[in-house]
């Protein structure tokens, strides 16, 4: 068990001698979207760990912040992470920022947070802009329940598998996508999920911010006339009750062997096919295996 009291020192409790790791949200486009607190924390931090120091330097210059920058990204996270933890254990504070938005969401900041927690180093969020939440609230789709899926796998087979796993999700789905892949991703969603409502949102908070709302099929056709530009956030309607019901009963007329074979014919390895059939039927995988011996 790990219990953190983020502001214990301010409440008169003794110091642990360790520094604090601040997870600082930064603008996703418009530089005016910085909070007063974020600016103060970046000014006071001993170190600022940045995904791209060149990009972060622009932000710091804009707000006249004279912070000591250190690089922390996917390709150096092991070495740089150890160095940052050493600084924190020595009592120095570190402010972690990403290129845009909240760190530790679809980026290596997640690993640094875990390392800090393992060393009982306080981890404090300094909330800021989030592309996923910003897109969700202007999508026009239900916001009571949503699921953030981040970036889908690049390999077509793995991407399709993830979409199949999400097919019965009733919550609104949020996906990030690069411009050169957005058409193929929407096409695959249409193939796996059928037609659903989609809010296709790009360039959030920037000059060319745009939200296109319609069905998957409509927006796929729209992209043929207007080639994708900029980074995209796809907010997709979750599965309807009728769709989930249909999806959960399609196999009812199949024998267990036919059920497993159905997945194998789709290229799914036998071990995984057994597992998927077991999940469909709500029984242990061993029960499916024993039936086929």
C-alpha positions as CSV (number, residue, x, y, z in Angstrom):
1,X,0.0,0.0,0.0
2,X,1.2,3.5,-0.9
3,X,-0.5,6.6,0.7
4,X,0.6,10.0,-0.5
5,X,-0.2,13.2,1.2
6,X,0.8,15.6,-1.5
7,X,1.0,18.8,0.6
8,X,2.0,17.3,4.0
9,X,4.8,19.8,4.5
10,X,2.5,22.7,4.1
11,X,0.3,21.2,6.8
12,X,3.2,21.1,9.3
13,X,4.3,17.4,8.8
14,X,8.0,16.6,8.6
15,X,9.7,16.5,5.2
16,X,10.8,13.2,3.7
17,X,13.8,14.8,2.1
18,X,12.6,13.8,-1.3
19,X,11.6,16.1,-4.1
20,X,8.3,16.2,-5.9
21,X,7.5,15.1,-9.4
22,X,5.0,17.5,-10.9
23,X,2.9,16.3,-13.9
24,X,2.3,19.6,-15.7
25,X,-0.3,20.1,-18.4
26,X,0.7,22.4,-21.2
27,X,-1.2,23.9,-24.2
28,X,-2.3,21.5,-27.0
29,X,-2.1,24.4,-29.5
30,X,-3.1,27.8,-28.2
31,X,-0.4,29.2,-25.9
32,X,-3.0,31.1,-23.9
33,X,-4.2,27.8,-22.4
34,X,-1.6,27.8,-19.7
35,X,-2.8,28.0,-16.0
36,X,-1.2,30.3,-13.5
37,X,-0.3,27.3,-11.4
38,X,1.5,25.6,-14.3
39,X,3.6,28.7,-15.0
40,X,4.5,29.0,-11.3
41,X,5.5,25.3,-11.0
42,X,7.7,25.5,-14.1
43,X,9.4,28.6,-12.7
44,X,10.0,27.0,-9.3
45,X,11.0,23.5,-10.4
46,X,14.7,22.6,-10.2
47,X,14.4,20.6,-13.4
48,X,11.9,20.5,-16.3
49,X,11.8,17.1,-18.1
50,X,10.6,17.6,-21.6
51,X,9.6,15.2,-24.4
52,X,11.1,17.6,-27.0
53,X,13.3,20.3,-25.4
54,X,13.1,22.5,-28.6
55,X,9.3,22.5,-28.5
56,X,9.2,23.2,-24.7
57,X,11.8,25.9,-25.0
58,X,9.3,27.9,-27.2
59,X,6.7,27.6,-24.4
60,X,9.2,28.7,-21.7
61,X,10.4,31.6,-23.8
62,X,6.9,32.8,-24.3
63,X,6.3,32.9,-20.6
64,X,9.8,34.0,-19.7
65,X,10.6,30.9,-17.7
66,X,14.3,30.2,-17.1
67,X,14.1,26.6,-16.2
68,X,16.8,23.9,-16.5
69,X,15.7,21.5,-19.2
70,X,16.4,17.8,-19.5
71,X,15.3,15.5,-22.2
72,X,12.9,12.6,-21.4
73,X,11.2,10.7,-24.2
74,X,10.4,7.2,-25.4
75,X,14.0,6.5,-26.7
76,X,15.9,7.6,-23.6
77,X,13.4,6.9,-20.8
78,X,15.4,4.2,-19.1
79,X,18.6,6.2,-18.7
80,X,16.9,9.6,-18.3
81,X,14.3,8.2,-15.9
82,X,17.0,6.8,-13.6
83,X,18.7,10.2,-13.5
84,X,15.5,12.0,-12.8
85,X,14.6,9.6,-9.9
86,X,18.1,10.2,-8.5
87,X,17.5,14.0,-8.5
88,X,14.1,13.5,-6.9
89,X,15.6,11.3,-4.2
90,X,18.2,14.0,-3.6
91,X,15.4,16.5,-2.8
92,X,15.2,18.3,-6.1
93,X,11.8,18.9,-7.8
94,X,11.1,17.8,-11.4
95,X,8.3,19.2,-13.6
96,X,7.4,16.7,-16.4
97,X,5.9,18.1,-19.5
98,X,5.0,16.6,-22.9
99,X,4.9,18.3,-26.3
100,X,1.2,19.1,-25.7
101,X,-1.5,18.4,-23.1
102,X,-1.2,16.2,-20.0
103,X,1.9,14.1,-19.7
104,X,1.7,10.3,-19.0
105,X,-1.2,9.9,-21.5
106,X,0.0,7.8,-24.4
107,X,3.6,8.9,-23.6
108,X,6.5,7.6,-21.5
109,X,5.6,9.8,-18.6
110,X,3.6,6.9,-17.4
111,X,6.8,5.0,-16.7
112,X,8.4,7.9,-14.8
113,X,5.3,8.2,-12.6
114,X,5.5,4.5,-11.8
115,X,9.3,4.7,-10.9
116,X,8.6,7.7,-8.6
117,X,5.7,5.9,-6.8
118,X,8.0,2.8,-6.3
119,X,10.4,5.1,-4.5
120,X,7.7,6.8,-2.4
121,X,8.3,10.1,-4.2
122,X,5.3,12.4,-4.2
123,X,3.6,12.7,-7.7
124,X,1.5,15.8,-8.0
125,X,-0.8,16.7,-11.0
126,X,-0.9,20.2,-12.3
127,X,-4.0,19.9,-14.5
128,X,-4.1,21.4,-18.0
129,X,-5.5,20.9,-21.5
130,X,-6.4,17.5,-22.8
131,X,-7.1,16.8,-26.5
132,X,-9.3,13.8,-25.7
133,X,-11.6,15.6,-23.2
134,X,-11.7,18.7,-25.4
135,X,-12.8,16.7,-28.4
136,X,-15.3,14.7,-26.3
137,X,-17.1,17.8,-25.0
138,X,-17.7,19.2,-28.5
139,X,-18.5,15.9,-30.2
140,X,-22.2,16.0,-29.5
141,X,-21.9,12.3,-28.4
142,X,-22.7,11.0,-24.9
143,X,-20.2,12.1,-22.3
144,X,-21.4,10.2,-19.1
145,X,-19.3,7.2,-20.0
146,X,-16.3,7.2,-22.4
147,X,-13.3,5.1,-23.1
148,X,-10.0,6.5,-24.2
149,X,-8.2,4.0,-26.6
150,X,-5.3,6.3,-27.5
151,X,-3.4,5.4,-30.6
152,X,-4.4,2.1,-32.3
153,X,-1.8,-0.4,-33.4
154,X,-0.1,0.5,-36.8
155,X,-0.2,-3.1,-38.0
156,X,-3.5,-3.8,-39.8
157,X,-4.1,-7.2,-38.2
158,X,-3.5,-6.0,-34.7
159,X,-5.5,-2.8,-35.3
160,X,-8.5,-4.9,-36.4
161,X,-8.1,-7.2,-33.4
162,X,-8.3,-4.2,-31.0
163,X,-11.4,-2.9,-32.9
164,X,-13.1,-6.3,-32.5
165,X,-12.4,-6.2,-28.8
166,X,-14.0,-2.8,-28.6
167,X,-17.0,-3.7,-30.8
168,X,-19.4,-4.2,-27.8
169,X,-18.2,-1.2,-25.8
170,X,-21.3,0.9,-25.0
171,X,-19.3,3.9,-23.9
172,X,-18.2,6.7,-26.3
173,X,-14.8,5.8,-27.8
174,X,-11.9,8.3,-28.2
175,X,-9.0,7.5,-30.5
176,X,-6.0,9.6,-31.6
177,X,-4.8,9.3,-35.2
178,X,-2.2,10.7,-37.6
179,X,-3.4,12.4,-40.9
180,X,-1.8,9.7,-43.1
181,X,-3.7,6.9,-41.3
182,X,-7.1,8.4,-40.5
183,X,-8.9,7.2,-43.7
184,X,-7.7,3.6,-43.3
185,X,-8.7,3.7,-39.6
186,X,-12.2,5.0,-40.2
187,X,-12.6,2.4,-43.0
188,X,-11.6,-0.4,-40.7
189,X,-14.0,0.9,-38.0
190,X,-16.8,0.9,-40.5
191,X,-15.9,-2.7,-41.5
192,X,-15.7,-4.0,-38.0
193,X,-18.3,-2.0,-36.2
194,X,-20.8,-1.1,-38.9
195,X,-21.9,2.5,-39.4
196,X,-21.9,4.7,-36.3
197,X,-21.9,8.4,-35.5
198,X,-18.4,10.0,-35.5
199,X,-17.0,13.4,-34.6
200,X,-13.8,13.9,-36.6
201,X,-11.9,16.7,-34.8
202,X,-8.6,18.2,-35.9
203,X,-6.2,20.9,-34.9
204,X,-7.8,21.6,-31.5
205,X,-7.4,25.1,-30.2
206,X,-5.4,26.1,-33.3
207,X,-6.3,28.4,-36.2
208,X,-7.7,25.6,-38.3
209,X,-9.6,23.8,-35.6
210,X,-12.4,21.8,-37.2
211,X,-15.1,19.4,-36.1
212,X,-16.9,17.3,-38.7
213,X,-19.8,15.3,-37.4
214,X,-21.7,12.5,-39.2
215,X,-21.7,8.8,-39.8
216,X,-18.5,6.8,-40.3
217,X,-19.4,6.3,-44.0
218,X,-20.2,10.0,-44.5
219,X,-16.9,11.2,-43.0
220,X,-15.0,8.6,-45.0
221,X,-16.5,10.1,-48.1
222,X,-15.8,13.6,-46.8
223,X,-12.0,12.8,-46.5
224,X,-11.9,11.8,-50.2
225,X,-12.9,15.3,-51.1
226,X,-10.9,17.0,-48.3
227,X,-7.6,15.2,-47.8
228,X,-6.6,14.9,-44.1
229,X,-4.5,17.6,-42.5
230,X,-3.2,17.9,-39.0
231,X,-3.6,15.7,-35.9
232,X,-7.0,14.0,-35.5
233,X,-9.1,13.0,-32.5
234,X,-11.9,10.6,-33.4
235,X,-14.8,10.4,-31.0
236,X,-17.0,7.5,-31.9
237,X,-20.5,6.4,-30.7
238,X,-20.4,3.3,-28.5
239,X,-22.3,0.1,-29.4
240,X,-26.1,0.3,-29.1
241,X,-28.0,-2.2,-27.0
242,X,-29.3,-3.9,-30.1
243,X,-25.9,-4.2,-31.6
244,X,-24.5,-5.7,-28.4
245,X,-27.3,-8.2,-28.2
246,X,-26.8,-9.2,-31.8
247,X,-23.0,-9.5,-31.3
248,X,-23.4,-11.7,-28.2
249,X,-25.8,-14.2,-29.9
250,X,-24.4,-14.7,-33.4
251,X,-22.6,-17.8,-32.3
252,X,-25.6,-19.5,-30.6
253,X,-26.3,-21.9,-33.5
254,X,-22.7,-23.0,-33.7
255,X,-21.1,-26.0,-32.1
256,X,-18.0,-25.3,-30.0
257,X,-15.8,-26.7,-32.8
258,X,-17.6,-24.4,-35.3
259,X,-17.2,-21.5,-33.0
260,X,-13.5,-21.9,-32.7
261,X,-13.1,-22.6,-36.4
262,X,-15.0,-19.3,-37.1
263,X,-12.1,-17.4,-35.5
264,X,-9.4,-19.6,-37.0
265,X,-10.7,-18.8,-40.5
266,X,-10.2,-15.2,-39.7
267,X,-6.5,-15.9,-39.2
268,X,-6.7,-16.0,-35.4
269,X,-4.2,-18.6,-33.9
270,X,-5.9,-21.6,-32.4
271,X,-4.9,-20.8,-28.8
272,X,-6.4,-17.3,-29.2
273,X,-9.5,-18.7,-31.0
274,X,-10.2,-21.0,-28.0
275,X,-9.9,-18.0,-25.7
276,X,-12.2,-15.8,-27.8
277,X,-14.8,-18.6,-28.0
278,X,-14.6,-19.0,-24.2
279,X,-15.2,-15.3,-23.7
280,X,-18.2,-15.3,-26.0
281,X,-19.8,-18.1,-24.1
282,X,-18.8,-16.9,-20.7
283,X,-17.0,-20.1,-19.7
284,X,-13.4,-21.0,-18.8
285,X,-11.0,-21.6,-21.7
286,X,-10.2,-25.1,-20.3
287,X,-13.9,-26.1,-20.7
288,X,-13.7,-25.2,-24.4
289,X,-10.4,-27.1,-24.7
290,X,-11.8,-30.2,-23.0
291,X,-14.9,-30.3,-25.3
292,X,-12.6,-30.5,-28.3
293,X,-10.3,-33.3,-27.1
